[in-house]
Amino acid sequence: MTLAAQIAADLLDIKAVYLKPEEPFTWASGIKSPIYTDNRITLSYPETRLLIENGFVDKIKEVFPEVEIIAGTATAGIPHGAIVADKMNLPFAYIRSKPKDHGAGNQIEGRVTKGQKMVIIEDLISTGGSVLDAVAAAKREGGDVLGVVAIFTYELSKAEKNFASAGVKLVTLSNYTELIKVANIQGYITADGLQLLKKFKENQETWLD
């Protein structure tokens, strides 16, 4: 089993991901989605957590071997980023969604030196907007952002366009396509459910902003 398939299987097993193609979730925005994801749950499962952190380390070594500092996005990317930085014996920082409104007004916590080669850890990619804001903040602080590594992506074309427009490389450990494939094999969904999930994927911009 590939890493992407194993992580997909674990996310389903620990209920970090729910699939309800026949009765979609209604999000706060009113959008009906067949999938609900909360990757924070992975932190409570040591075996899954280890699989993810080791996956991050291997991907970063493979794709971004020149990395000098790991950064996590607040809040979901912070614990994963800290663990990865520890495993790689690298400095760690985290990036707030916006600057503090008191004190020094920092948006990045930790020390980032000018030109320091950074990889940013995120848990989930939908459109990519929030993590690309974090990338911009890191660049303002003088960091040289090599790319973003995330646990899971919905594979939205909007995200692909956003990352391409920003000139930022994205690497993920698993994805929506792999997840529904594993869900079908392991009996989490029916054959009809699989077809509905595929249709959601084909018409993704109508259900996830």
C-alpha positions in Angstrom: 0.0 0.0 0.0 1.3 3.4 -0.9 1.8 6.2 1.7 -1.2 8.1 0.2 -3.4 5.1 0.5 -2.3 4.2 4.0 -2.9 7.7 5.3 -6.3 7.8 3.5 -7.1 4.5 5.3 -6.0 5.8 8.6 -8.0 9.1 8.2 -11.1 7.0 7.5 -10.4 4.6 10.3 -10.0 7.2 13.0 -12.9 9.3 11.6 -10.7 12.3 10.8 -12.6 12.2 7.5 -16.3 11.5 7.1 -17.9 10.7 3.7 -21.7 11.2 3.3 -22.4 11.3 -0.5 -26.1 10.5 -0.2 -26.6 13.1 2.7 -24.0 15.8 2.2 -22.9 18.0 5.1 -24.1 21.6 5.0 -21.2 23.9 5.8 -21.6 27.3 7.5 -21.5 28.9 4.0 -24.5 26.9 3.0 -22.5 24.8 0.6 -23.4 21.1 0.6 -20.3 18.9 0.7 -19.9 15.1 0.7 -16.8 15.2 2.9 -15.9 16.6 6.3 -12.3 16.6 7.4 -10.7 17.3 10.8 -7.1 16.3 10.6 -6.5 17.6 14.2 -7.8 14.3 15.3 -4.7 12.6 14.0 -2.7 14.0 16.9 -4.6 11.7 19.3 -3.6 8.6 17.5 0.2 7.8 17.8 0.4 5.3 15.0 -1.3 7.6 12.5 0.6 10.6 13.8 3.9 8.8 13.3 2.9 7.7 9.8 2.2 11.4 9.0 5.3 12.9 10.5 7.6 10.3 9.0 5.8 11.0 5.7 6.4 14.7 6.0 10.1 14.1 6.8 10.6 11.8 3.8 8.8 14.2 1.4 10.7 17.2 2.6 14.0 15.4 2.3 13.1 14.3 -1.2 11.6 17.5 -2.6 13.2 20.2 -0.5 16.6 18.9 0.6 18.0 22.4 1.1 15.4 23.3 3.8 16.8 25.2 6.8 13.7 25.9 8.9 10.3 24.3 9.3 7.2 26.5 9.9 3.7 25.5 10.9 0.5 27.4 10.2 -1.7 28.4 13.2 -3.2 26.4 14.5 -3.4 23.0 12.8 0.1 23.1 11.3 1.8 23.9 14.6 2.0 20.5 16.3 2.9 18.7 13.1 5.5 21.3 12.2 7.1 21.1 15.6 7.4 17.3 15.5 8.8 17.4 12.0 11.4 20.1 12.9 12.4 18.0 15.9 12.8 14.8 13.8 14.9 16.8 11.3 16.9 18.7 14.0 15.8 22.0 12.4 14.7 25.3 13.8 10.9 25.8 14.1 8.6 28.8 13.8 4.9 29.3 13.5 2.8 31.7 11.5 -0.3 33.4 12.8 -3.3 34.0 10.6 -2.8 37.7 11.3 -0.3 39.9 13.3 -0.8 40.2 17.1 -2.7 43.3 18.0 -0.4 43.9 21.0 3.3 43.8 21.9 5.6 43.7 18.9 2.7 42.8 16.6 4.4 39.6 15.4 2.8 37.4 12.8 5.7 34.9 12.9 6.7 33.4 16.3 10.2 32.2 16.4 13.4 33.5 14.7 13.5 33.6 10.9 16.7 35.0 9.4 16.8 36.8 6.0 17.1 34.3 3.2 16.5 31.2 5.4 15.1 28.4 3.3 11.7 27.5 4.8 9.1 24.7 4.3 5.6 25.4 5.7 3.5 22.6 7.2 -0.3 22.6 6.8 -2.9 20.0 7.7 -5.5 20.5 4.9 -5.7 22.2 1.5 -9.0 23.4 0.2 -8.5 26.6 -1.9 -5.0 27.3 -0.4 -5.9 30.8 0.6 -4.9 30.7 4.2 -1.6 28.9 3.8 -0.7 31.2 0.9 -1.3 34.1 3.2 1.1 32.5 5.6 3.6 32.1 2.8 3.3 35.8 2.0 3.8 36.7 5.7 7.0 34.5 5.8 8.3 36.2 2.7 7.7 39.6 4.3 9.9 38.5 7.2 12.7 37.7 4.7 12.2 33.9 4.6 12.8 32.0 1.4 9.8 29.7 1.2 10.6 26.6 -0.8 7.1 25.2 -0.6 4.2 23.9 1.4 3.7 20.3 2.6 0.2 19.2 3.7 -1.5 16.0 5.0 -4.5 16.1 2.6 -5.9 18.1 -0.3 -9.4 18.2 -1.8 -7.7 18.6 -5.2 -9.7 21.7 -6.0 -8.7 23.3 -9.4 -9.0 26.6 -7.6 -6.2 25.6 -5.2 -4.0 24.5 -8.1 -4.5 27.9 -9.8 -3.8 29.8 -6.5 -0.5 27.9 -5.9 0.5 28.3 -9.5 -0.3 32.0 -9.4 1.7 32.5 -6.2 4.6 30.4 -7.6 4.5 28.1 -4.6 5.2 24.4 -4.8 2.6 22.2 -3.0 3.3 18.6 -1.9 0.6 16.5 -0.1 0.7 13.1 1.6 -2.8 12.1 0.5 -5.7 13.4 -1.5 -9.4 13.2 -2.3 -9.0 10.8 -5.3 -7.0 8.3 -3.1 -9.4 8.7 -0.3 -12.5 7.7 -2.2 -10.7 4.9 -3.8 -9.7 3.4 -0.4 -13.2 4.2 1.0 -14.7 2.1 -1.8 -12.3 -0.8 -1.4 -12.8 -0.9 2.4 -16.6 -0.7 2.2 -17.0 2.8 3.7 -19.3 3.8 0.8 -21.6 2.0 -1.7 -21.1 1.8 -5.4 -23.7 4.5 -5.8 -21.9 6.6 -3.2 -18.6 6.3 -5.1 -20.3 7.6 -8.3 -21.7 10.6 -6.3 -18.3 11.3 -4.8 -16.7 11.2 -8.3 -19.4 13.6 -9.6 -18.6 16.0 -6.7 -15.0 15.8 -7.7 -15.9 16.6 -11.3 -18.1 19.5 -10.3 -16.0 20.5 -7.3 -16.3 24.3 -7.6 -20.0 24.1 -7.1 -19.7 22.5 -3.6 -16.5 23.8 -2.0 -15.4 27.4 -2.0 
